[in-house]
Amino acid sequence: MGFEGVAITDWEDINSLVTGHKVATSEKEAVYLAIQAGIDMSMVPYNANFCQHLVELVKEGRITKKKN
């Protein structure tokens, strides 16, 4: 698509993939899906789970450090 900016979620949207939309079975899986969809940053300042899950996903090799 050629977009070169930063894509940020709206408040709690990643968690909604588990609790509302039910397309992910865990918060970590929701982070994976969000990153695969092009999200760069989660807009939830009081919860570091996004960062923790992202690091785990990179270490597991499910997500690369290179932005697609």
C-alpha positions in Angstrom: 0.0 0.0 0.0 3.0 2.3 0.4 2.0 3.7 3.8 5.2 4.7 5.6 3.8 6.2 8.8 3.0 4.6 12.2 -0.2 2.7 12.8 -1.5 2.9 16.4 -4.4 1.0 17.8 -7.4 2.7 19.4 -7.9 2.1 23.1 -8.0 -1.6 24.0 -8.6 -2.7 20.4 -6.0 -5.5 20.6 -7.6 -6.9 23.7 -11.0 -6.7 22.0 -9.7 -9.3 19.5 -10.0 -11.8 22.5 -12.9 -10.4 24.5 -15.2 -8.9 22.0 -14.5 -10.2 18.5 -13.2 -13.5 19.7 -10.8 -14.0 16.8 -7.8 -14.6 19.1 -7.6 -17.2 21.9 -5.2 -15.2 24.1 -3.8 -11.7 24.5 -0.5 -12.9 23.0 -2.3 -14.3 19.9 -4.1 -11.0 19.6 -0.8 -9.1 19.6 0.5 -11.4 16.9 -2.6 -10.8 14.8 -2.4 -7.0 15.3 1.3 -7.0 14.3 0.6 -9.1 11.2 -2.2 -6.6 10.3 0.4 -3.7 10.4 0.0 -2.2 13.9 3.2 -0.6 15.2 2.0 0.5 18.6 -0.7 -0.2 21.1 -2.4 2.7 22.8 -2.7 1.4 26.3 -0.2 3.3 28.4 -0.8 1.5 31.7 -0.3 -2.0 30.5 3.1 -3.3 29.2 1.7 -6.7 28.1 1.8 -5.6 24.4 5.6 -5.1 24.7 6.1 -8.3 26.6 4.2 -10.4 24.2 5.9 -8.7 21.2 9.3 -9.5 22.6 8.3 -13.1 23.2 6.9 -13.4 19.6 10.2 -12.1 18.2 12.2 -14.5 20.3 10.0 -17.4 19.2 10.6 -16.4 15.5 6.9 -15.7 14.8 7.5 -12.0 14.2 10.6 -10.6 12.6 12.3 -7.4 13.7 12.1 -6.0 10.1 8.9 -4.1 9.3 7.2 -5.5 6.3 
